Amino acid sequence: MKKILCACSMGGHLTEMLRIIEALELPEKPLYITYNGNAENVLKEAYFIGNMGKIRNIPWGLIKILVILLKERPKVVISTGAENGMFAIFISKVFLRSKTIYIECSAQVNNPSISGRVCYYFSDLFFVQWRPLLNCYGKRAKYGGNLIFGNL
């Protein structure tokens, strides 16, 4: 059983997640949920699910995420977005009472993402990477600096 589970999409979301995990210097490597793709070479302990960006893939993806979370029962779930991260945050908070952390993607400078708007309500900690986004969210949102460009 892993204590920390990271759920995010491929590409920039995964790149940001890997930077966060590297900076945290955790005593054990987390488990990942991400999309099928070329991340198999980078992630040794991961569940790979189909892309949930299409509506027809959402029901099956939700079932897979639920099964993974029930099997692993993580204490903490971290997400940088998008769909699979949003669903993992929601399911783990509502059904498992896990601690949840959401980091809004660095591509969201002035407008919140859909997953960010949902995860704001189900996250114990909620971070944005650009100060203007603080105006889009409530008081629980925290500015954490930018993972790509540093603190501008």
VEXTORFI-498473 format. One line per field, with one value per atom (N, C-alpha, C): residue in one letter; x, y, z; atom name. Coordinates in pm, 1 decimal. Example, Ala and Ser with C-alpha at 12.3 -4.5 7.8 and 13.67 -1.06 7.14 Angstrom:
<atoms>
residuo: A/A/A/S/S/S
px: 1319.0/1230.0/1320.0/1285.0/1367.0/1290.0
py: -569.0/-450.0/-330.0/-225.0/-106.0/3.0
pz: 780.0/780.0/780.0/708.0/714.0/787.0
atomo: N/CA/C/N/CA/C
</atoms>
This chain:
<atoms>
residuo: M/M/M/K/K/K/K/K/K/I/I/I/L/L/L/C/C/C/A/A/A/C/C/C/S/S/S/M/M/M/G/G/G/G/G/G/H/H/H/L/L/L/T/T/T/E/E/E/M/M/M/L/L/L/R/R/R/I/I/I/I/I/I/E/E/E/A/A/A/L/L/L/E/E/E/L/L/L/P/P/P/E/E/E/K/K/K/P/P/P/L/L/L/Y/Y/Y/I/I/I/T/T/T/Y/Y/Y/N/N/N/G/G/G/N/N/N/A/A/A/E/E/E/N/N/N/V/V/V/L/L/L/K/K/K/E/E/E/A/A/A/Y/Y/Y/F/F/F/I/I/I/G/G/G/N/N/N/M/M/M/G/G/G/K/K/K/I/I/I/R/R/R/N/N/N/I/I/I/P/P/P/W/W/W/G/G/G/L/L/L/I/I/I/K/K/K/I/I/I/L/L/L/V/V/V/I/I/I/L/L/L/L/L/L/K/K/K/E/E/E/R/R/R/P/P/P/K/K/K/V/V/V/V/V/V/I/I/I/S/S/S/T/T/T/G/G/G/A/A/A/E/E/E/N/N/N/G/G/G/M/M/M/F/F/F/A/A/A/I/I/I/F/F/F/I/I/I/S/S/S/K/K/K/V/V/V/F/F/F/L/L/L/R/R/R/S/S/S/K/K/K/T/T/T/I/I/I/Y/Y/Y/I/I/I/E/E/E/C/C/C/S/S/S/A/A/A/Q/Q/Q/V/V/V/N/N/N/N/N/N/P/P/P/S/S/S/I/I/I/S/S/S/G/G/G/R/R/R/V/V/V/C/C/C/Y/Y/Y/Y/Y/Y/F/F/F/S/S/S/D/D/D/L/L/L/F/F/F/F/F/F/V/V/V/Q/Q/Q/W/W/W/R/R/R/P/P/P/L/L/L/L/L/L/N/N/N/C/C/C/Y/Y/Y/G/G/G/K/K/K/R/R/R/A/A/A/K/K/K/Y/Y/Y/G/G/G/G/G/G/N/N/N/L/L/L/I/I/I/F/F/F/G/G/G/N/N/N/L/L/L
px: 83.7/0.0/88.4/66.9/140.0/65.6/140.6/78.8/40.6/115.5/90.1/60.5/-47.5/-84.4/-93.2/-30.8/-32.2/-115.7/-214.9/-302.3/-297.6/-259.1/-250.7/-250.0/-276.0/-270.4/-125.2/-106.4/27.5/72.9/192.9/245.8/283.0/238.8/274.2/227.2/109.5/58.7/152.9/196.2/288.0/425.7/473.0/602.2/601.1/494.9/483.9/477.1/403.3/392.3/528.8/604.2/736.5/829.5/819.1/900.2/861.6/733.6/686.5/739.2/722.5/764.1/915.1/990.6/1136.6/1175.6/1108.8/1140.6/1104.7/1004.0/960.6/1056.2/1137.5/1232.3/1163.5/1061.5/982.2/1061.4/1033.4/1104.4/1070.5/953.1/916.9/856.0/874.1/820.8/669.5/598.4/452.7/410.5/285.7/222.4/154.1/148.1/88.9/-30.4/-126.5/-232.3/-219.4/-199.0/-189.8/-240.6/-234.4/-283.0/-179.5/-230.3/-141.2/-59.9/61.5/146.1/291.5/377.7/520.7/574.1/488.1/533.9/578.7/551.0/591.7/742.7/818.2/964.1/1009.2/929.1/965.2/910.8/789.0/721.1/727.3/788.8/800.8/679.3/625.0/508.9/390.8/311.9/201.3/89.9/-28.2/-143.3/-167.6/-181.8/-205.8/-348.4/-424.1/-562.8/-579.5/-690.6/-718.3/-749.1/-730.8/-756.2/-903.6/-931.9/-1069.5/-1118.5/-1044.9/-1082.5/-1205.8/-1243.8/-1364.0/-1475.5/-1593.6/-1706.4/-1730.5/-1716.4/-1744.2/-1645.4/-1527.8/-1427.4/-1441.8/-1524.3/-1534.2/-1588.7/-1699.4/-1750.6/-1648.1/-1583.7/-1484.9/-1364.9/-1322.4/-1211.8/-1244.9/-1367.4/-1411.3/-1407.2/-1453.2/-1451.0/-1307.4/-1218.4/-1077.6/-1015.9/-1040.8/-985.7/-1041.5/-1170.2/-1231.6/-1168.9/-1150.8/-1089.9/-946.6/-869.9/-731.3/-728.2/-811.9/-813.5/-858.6/-957.7/-1002.8/-895.4/-821.1/-713.2/-596.7/-554.5/-434.9/-462.1/-581.1/-620.5/-512.9/-479.5/-374.1/-417.5/-320.7/-346.4/-355.9/-276.8/-272.5/-283.4/-366.2/-377.2/-342.1/-247.9/-202.1/-235.7/-284.2/-312.4/-271.2/-225.1/-199.4/-298.7/-401.5/-503.8/-476.2/-547.6/-679.2/-784.9/-859.1/-976.3/-947.3/-850.0/-826.6/-784.8/-712.0/-675.3/-796.0/-884.2/-1006.0/-1091.0/-1108.3/-1189.0/-1121.6/-989.8/-917.6/-930.5/-921.1/-938.8/-1080.0/-1179.4/-1318.7/-1345.3/-1309.9/-1336.8/-1261.8/-1135.5/-1056.4/-1104.1/-1150.7/-1200.7/-1336.7/-1427.1/-1563.6/-1571.9/-1504.8/-1521.0/-1413.2/-1291.6/-1181.5/-1137.1/-1185.8/-1145.6/-994.4/-932.5/-789.1/-766.1/-645.4/-605.3/-580.8/-624.1/-612.5/-543.5/-457.2/-382.5/-396.5/-437.4/-448.8/-359.0/-282.0/-197.3/-245.7/-298.2/-348.3/-232.8/-258.7/-158.8/-100.6/27.1/93.4/40.8/-27.5/-85.2/-204.1/-260.4/-374.7/-321.0/-312.6/-256.1/-365.7/-469.5/-576.9/-711.8/-729.9/-859.2/-842.0/-931.4/-920.5/-957.8/-898.9/-933.2/-1062.9/-1123.7/-1244.4/-1210.4/-1101.1/-1064.9/-1030.2/-968.2/-938.4/-1064.6/-1164.3/-1290.8/-1361.2/-1351.9/-1413.2/-1328.8/-1198.8/-1110.7/-1097.5/-1123.4/-1117.1/-1205.3/-1319.2/-1415.2/-1383.6/-1295.4/-1264.8/-1118.9/-1045.6/-903.3/-880.1/-796.5/-756.1/-657.4/-571.0/-477.8/-495.6/-502.8/-525.2/-426.7/-341.9/-238.2/-257.6/-226.1/-218.5/-73.4/-36.2/101.9/118.2/8.1/11.5/-78.1/-26.5/-101.5/-239.2/-255.5/-388.7/-498.8/-461.0/-562.4/-620.4/-551.3/-606.1/-740.1/-757.1/-883.1/-997.2/-964.7/-1066.5/-1118.4/-1043.7/-1080.3/-1106.6/-1151.3/-1178.9/-1053.7/-1076.7/-967.3/-878.0/-927.5/-845.6/-734.5/-746.0/-642.0/-515.7/-403.1/-273.0/-183.8/-104.9/-6.1/117.8/157.9/272.4/393.8/388.9/499.7/481.5/561.4/550.0/656.6/613.5/704.5/797.9/754.8/834.0/925.8/870.5/944.8/995.7/967.4/1006.5/908.2/939.5/850.7/871.3/778.2/787.2/713.3
py: -118.2/0.0/124.9/210.7/337.3/442.6/527.8/632.7/752.8/775.5/891.2/843.4/896.3/865.0/996.1/1000.1/1117.4/1084.8/1167.3/1144.7/1266.8/1244.6/1356.3/1304.1/1395.4/1363.6/1359.5/1320.4/1317.2/1459.0/1470.8/1598.3/1691.5/1816.7/1918.6/1888.1/1828.3/1793.1/1694.8/1594.5/1495.0/1556.3/1640.2/1706.6/1788.5/1864.2/1943.5/1853.6/1744.6/1651.9/1593.4/1552.5/1495.4/1597.4/1723.5/1829.0/1847.2/1843.2/1857.2/1743.2/1621.6/1504.0/1505.4/1543.2/1550.8/1653.7/1768.3/1874.6/1835.2/1751.0/1711.9/1614.1/1544.9/1446.3/1350.8/1285.0/1193.7/1069.3/1010.6/889.4/768.0/767.6/659.1/718.2/647.2/695.2/677.2/776.9/763.5/672.5/637.4/562.5/664.1/635.8/729.1/667.0/752.8/719.5/822.2/774.9/865.2/792.3/859.4/800.0/708.2/615.3/533.0/625.8/589.7/673.2/637.7/734.1/706.7/722.2/741.3/757.5/625.7/514.3/384.6/378.4/452.6/454.4/533.9/631.4/720.6/671.0/620.5/580.3/429.6/387.9/244.0/190.2/270.0/226.7/314.2/264.7/345.7/257.8/313.4/256.3/344.2/280.9/354.8/327.8/435.7/422.9/494.2/468.0/534.1/681.7/758.5/902.4/928.5/1007.5/1037.1/1169.0/1224.4/1351.0/1341.9/1221.9/1202.2/1148.9/1200.4/1165.8/1015.6/947.9/803.7/723.3/780.6/710.5/735.0/831.3/869.0/757.1/689.5/586.2/476.3/425.0/318.8/371.5/493.2/554.2/574.4/617.4/633.6/501.9/396.7/264.1/222.7/241.8/205.2/283.4/413.7/496.2/452.0/424.8/378.7/248.3/153.6/24.5/44.9/128.1/154.9/216.8/316.8/384.3/290.9/207.2/111.8/7.8/-30.8/-127.6/-65.3/52.8/115.9/192.5/248.4/326.1/426.1/520.1/616.3/710.5/753.9/851.9/992.8/1017.1/1148.6/1130.0/1212.6/1213.5/1354.2/1360.8/1488.3/1489.1/1603.7/1614.7/1750.7/1749.1/1871.5/1883.7/1798.1/1801.2/1694.8/1668.6/1718.2/1617.3/1555.6/1475.7/1366.4/1281.9/1169.7/1218.7/1328.4/1386.6/1442.1/1506.3/1560.8/1449.3/1341.9/1230.3/1160.5/1147.9/1084.6/1167.6/1299.1/1387.6/1370.4/1376.0/1365.4/1231.8/1122.2/988.6/966.4/1003.8/978.1/1063.0/1183.4/1269.1/1219.7/1190.7/1154.1/1012.9/916.7/777.0/726.2/778.3/726.8/823.8/946.2/1049.4/1073.3/1055.8/1083.3/1233.4/1272.3/1412.0/1437.6/1552.3/1580.9/1715.1/1716.8/1837.2/1857.5/1976.0/2007.8/2126.7/2115.4/2224.4/2261.6/2381.8/2427.7/2432.5/2389.8/2383.3/2521.9/2526.9/2655.3/2723.0/2648.4/2708.2/2797.7/2781.6/2861.8/2987.2/3096.1/3220.4/3312.8/3333.8/3426.8/3360.7/3241.7/3173.8/3034.9/2995.7/2863.0/2752.3/2636.3/2519.6/2458.3/2373.9/2303.7/2214.3/2139.4/2050.6/2131.3/2246.1/2332.0/2381.5/2419.8/2467.9/2360.1/2236.0/2124.8/2089.4/2074.1/2028.0/2128.2/2254.2/2353.7/2311.2/2253.2/2216.3/2083.0/2003.8/1871.1/1857.4/1967.1/1963.3/2020.5/1951.8/2004.5/2119.2/2106.8/2213.8/2241.9/2368.3/2407.4/2518.8/2493.6/2589.0/2637.2/2764.3/2819.1/2859.2/2862.3/2895.6/3038.8/3109.5/3249.4/3331.2/3443.7/3527.9/3571.6/3605.3/3648.4/3544.3/3417.7/3313.8/3318.4/3379.8/3391.4/3463.9/3557.1/3631.1/3544.5/3432.8/3344.5/3242.5/3221.4/3121.7/3190.3/3113.4/3166.5/3177.2/3199.1/3223.4/3102.5/2983.6/2863.7/2847.2/2912.5/2902.9/2973.0/2908.6/2961.9/2975.9/3082.9/3100.0/3021.8/2927.0/2842.6/2868.2/2968.6/2991.5/2909.3/2939.4/2871.8/2764.3/2644.6/2531.1/2541.5/2609.4/2618.6/2741.0/2855.7/2981.3/3033.1/2964.6/3014.0/3119.0/3184.2/3287.1/3418.9/3450.8/3576.3/3686.4
pz: 0.0/0.0/0.0/-96.9/-105.4/-23.6/40.9/120.3/35.3/-74.3/-159.9/-301.3/-358.1/-495.1/-571.7/-688.3/-775.3/-898.2/-925.9/-1040.8/-1131.4/-1256.9/-1350.8/-1493.7/-1585.1/-1727.2/-1772.8/-1896.9/-1956.5/-1991.1/-2040.3/-2087.7/-1974.6/-1984.8/-1887.7/-1746.4/-1733.6/-1600.4/-1531.3/-1605.5/-1549.1/-1522.5/-1613.3/-1593.3/-1464.9/-1443.8/-1321.0/-1198.2/-1208.2/-1095.0/-1059.6/-1159.6/-1134.5/-1068.7/-1108.2/-1045.0/-898.2/-871.1/-732.8/-647.2/-695.8/-618.9/-596.8/-699.5/-685.4/-578.9/-579.3/-483.2/-340.0/-323.8/-189.4/-121.8/-199.9/-146.1/-48.0/-96.1/-13.1/24.6/140.8/182.0/95.6/35.5/-56.1/-182.1/-292.1/-419.1/-419.9/-472.8/-479.2/-593.4/-591.5/-698.7/-789.3/-918.1/-1013.3/-1084.3/-1118.4/-1213.8/-1325.4/-1447.1/-1561.0/-1684.8/-1797.6/-1922.1/-1984.7/-2066.5/-2148.0/-2237.4/-2260.5/-2345.8/-2324.7/-2340.6/-2329.6/-2187.4/-2088.1/-1948.9/-1887.4/-1953.6/-1900.6/-1879.1/-1959.9/-1945.8/-1823.6/-1782.0/-1672.0/-1538.6/-1540.1/-1416.7/-1398.4/-1291.3/-1264.9/-1189.7/-1097.9/-1021.5/-1059.9/-1155.3/-1205.4/-1259.7/-1255.6/-1324.2/-1445.9/-1560.4/-1683.5/-1728.8/-1745.0/-1787.7/-1920.3/-1987.6/-2114.5/-2094.8/-2199.8/-2195.9/-2168.0/-2066.0/-2027.7/-2086.0/-2180.7/-2241.6/-2329.5/-2366.8/-2447.6/-2357.8/-2375.2/-2287.7/-2283.0/-2393.9/-2396.1/-2310.5/-2280.2/-2199.4/-2049.5/-2010.8/-1869.8/-1780.8/-1815.5/-1723.4/-1693.3/-1795.1/-1774.6/-1696.5/-1725.9/-1652.7/-1505.7/-1476.7/-1337.5/-1262.1/-1326.2/-1262.5/-1234.1/-1331.2/-1310.9/-1195.2/-1191.0/-1083.2/-948.8/-942.0/-817.4/-770.6/-860.5/-825.9/-775.7/-844.6/-803.2/-663.4/-640.7/-510.8/-399.1/-425.9/-323.8/-294.4/-396.4/-376.5/-299.6/-338.4/-281.5/-151.9/-137.7/-19.4/24.1/-64.9/-30.8/81.6/158.4/265.5/206.9/100.1/36.1/-114.7/-178.5/-324.5/-371.6/-465.7/-521.6/-670.5/-719.5/-862.2/-915.3/-1040.5/-1115.9/-1231.4/-1235.4/-1339.0/-1443.6/-1534.7/-1570.0/-1523.4/-1619.5/-1583.1/-1480.8/-1508.4/-1417.0/-1279.0/-1272.7/-1144.1/-1070.9/-1144.7/-1085.8/-1025.9/-1100.4/-1050.9/-933.5/-937.1/-826.0/-698.5/-710.3/-594.0/-537.1/-623.9/-578.9/-510.1/-576.3/-522.0/-391.4/-387.9/-266.8/-149.3/-174.0/-65.7/-15.5/-107.1/-69.0/-11.5/-73.7/-32.9/62.3/51.6/133.8/242.3/235.2/331.7/332.1/216.8/201.8/209.1/244.3/232.5/84.7/36.2/-106.4/-128.3/-229.6/-265.3/-416.1/-455.3/-597.0/-628.6/-736.7/-784.4/-923.9/-938.8/-1068.7/-1168.0/-1287.9/-1394.8/-1424.4/-1456.7/-1483.7/-1610.0/-1696.6/-1816.7/-1782.6/-1664.9/-1620.9/-1551.7/-1626.7/-1573.6/-1521.1/-1600.3/-1562.6/-1540.5/-1595.0/-1585.3/-1525.8/-1436.2/-1375.1/-1473.7/-1454.3/-1535.6/-1483.0/-1562.9/-1518.0/-1399.9/-1410.8/-1299.9/-1175.1/-1190.9/-1076.6/-1009.0/-1088.8/-1031.9/-951.3/-996.5/-922.7/-800.6/-821.0/-712.6/-599.1/-625.1/-518.4/-400.5/-429.2/-324.5/-257.3/-315.0/-260.4/-218.2/-216.3/-181.6/-42.4/32.8/163.0/145.3/45.7/8.9/-139.2/-174.6/-313.4/-347.8/-448.2/-486.9/-630.1/-652.2/-787.7/-812.5/-940.7/-975.7/-1025.7/-1040.8/-1084.1/-991.2/-943.6/-849.0/-900.3/-1030.4/-1075.9/-1051.2/-1044.9/-1021.8/-881.3/-788.2/-652.4/-654.1/-748.6/-760.2/-812.0/-875.1/-932.6/-832.2/-726.0/-626.4/-492.8/-397.4/-264.1/-179.1/-50.7/43.6/67.4/39.3/62.9/-40.0/-153.8/-257.3/-209.2/-232.7/-192.2/-314.9/-316.6/-422.4/-382.8/-466.1/-434.7/-521.0/-607.3/-698.8/-824.8/-924.6/-1052.8/-1065.3/-1102.6/-1113.8/-1233.4/-1337.5/-1459.5/-1456.3/-1423.1/-1432.1/-1298.1/-1190.9/-1058.7/-1010.0/-903.2/-847.5/-919.9/-1008.5/-1085.2/-1013.7
atomo: N/CA/C/N/CA/C/N/CA/C/N/CA/C/N/CA/C/N/CA/C/N/CA/C/N/CA/C/N/CA/C/N/CA/C/N/CA/C/N/CA/C/N/CA/C/N/CA/C/N/CA/C/N/CA/C/N/CA/C/N/CA/C/N/CA/C/N/CA/C/N/CA/C/N/CA/C/N/CA/C/N/CA/C/N/CA/C/N/CA/C/N/CA/C/N/CA/C/N/CA/C/N/CA/C/N/CA/C/N/CA/C/N/CA/C/N/CA/C/N/CA/C/N/CA/C/N/CA/C/N/CA/C/N/CA/C/N/CA/C/N/CA/C/N/CA/C/N/CA/C/N/CA/C/N/CA/C/N/CA/C/N/CA/C/N/CA/C/N/CA/C/N/CA/C/N/CA/C/N/CA/C/N/CA/C/N/CA/C/N/CA/C/N/CA/C/N/CA/C/N/CA/C/N/CA/C/N/CA/C/N/CA/C/N/CA/C/N/CA/C/N/CA/C/N/CA/C/N/CA/C/N/CA/C/N/CA/C/N/CA/C/N/CA/C/N/CA/C/N/CA/C/N/CA/C/N/CA/C/N/CA/C/N/CA/C/N/CA/C/N/CA/C/N/CA/C/N/CA/C/N/CA/C/N/CA/C/N/CA/C/N/CA/C/N/CA/C/N/CA/C/N/CA/C/N/CA/C/N/CA/C/N/CA/C/N/CA/C/N/CA/C/N/CA/C/N/CA/C/N/CA/C/N/CA/C/N/CA/C/N/CA/C/N/CA/C/N/CA/C/N/CA/C/N/CA/C/N/CA/C/N/CA/C/N/CA/C/N/CA/C/N/CA/C/N/CA/C/N/CA/C/N/CA/C/N/CA/C/N/CA/C/N/CA/C/N/CA/C/N/CA/C/N/CA/C/N/CA/C/N/CA/C/N/CA/C/N/CA/C/N/CA/C/N/CA/C/N/CA/C/N/CA/C/N/CA/C/N/CA/C/N/CA/C/N/CA/C/N/CA/C/N/CA/C/N/CA/C/N/CA/C/N/CA/C/N/CA/C/N/CA/C/N/CA/C/N/CA/C/N/CA/C/N/CA/C/N/CA/C/N/CA/C/N/CA/C/N/CA/C/N/CA/C/N/CA/C/N/CA/C/N/CA/C/N/CA/C/N/CA/C/N/CA/C/N/CA/C/N/CA/C
</atoms>
